[in-house]
Amino acid sequence: MLRNAQTETKSNPALTGDAIPVFKPLIQQQELDAAVEALEMGWLGMGSYVGRFEEGIKSYLEAPDRYVAAVSTGHAALHLGLLVAGVGPGDEVITPSFNNIADFQAILATGASPVFCDIRDDSLCIDVAAAEKLLRRAPKRSFRWTTTASWRP
Ligand SMILES: Cc1ncc(COP(=O)(O)O)c(C=O)c1O
């Protein structure tokens, strides 16, 4: 199985230089070993790694009195984060126009609407000045922010 994945990786145009990469995942032997170990434990959803990860994040954030909940995807994390922030139907969420589709889906899943904001050519991140203009155009609306895209070429 792992051998097939490695073969597929070698023919992936995003990783071979035949496409313009937005990002390139950095997966080294340590991550591969940890993934195999987690799979071999037989607890596919909630093995001991999950608790260790949550405790590690809590320690990193120096927030022993807070809860940390691991979820299975970035999409799920964004959805949960928006719900915790109180985003719901009728809200509009300013989000970078160059972004992962999961961000838009997470916003829509709350019942809110994404408001696309330009990005900067030099960083590919949200243009804060453009976001301020969007906020000024609708001063009476209740806007909320996502700050998820942070790709750098
Ligand atoms: C900025 C951003 N948002 C959301 C996601 C979605 O993550 P997932 O595929 O784990 O749902 C990604 C994944 O690369 C991402 O880069």
The ligand as an ORCA input file, in Angstrom:
! r2SCAN-3c Opt
* xyz 0 1
  C      -6.111     27.155      3.655
  C      -6.744     25.785      3.723
  N      -7.996     25.685      4.196
  C      -8.617     24.490      4.253
  C      -7.997     23.323      3.856
  C      -8.781     22.037      3.918
  O      -8.216     21.044      4.675
  P      -8.816     19.570      4.542
  O      -8.508     19.097      3.164
  O      -8.074     18.794      5.602
  O     -10.297     19.616      4.814
  C      -6.702     23.391      3.368
  C      -6.034     22.171      2.904
  O      -4.971     22.198      2.304
  C      -6.060     24.643      3.290
  O      -4.815     24.760      2.806
*
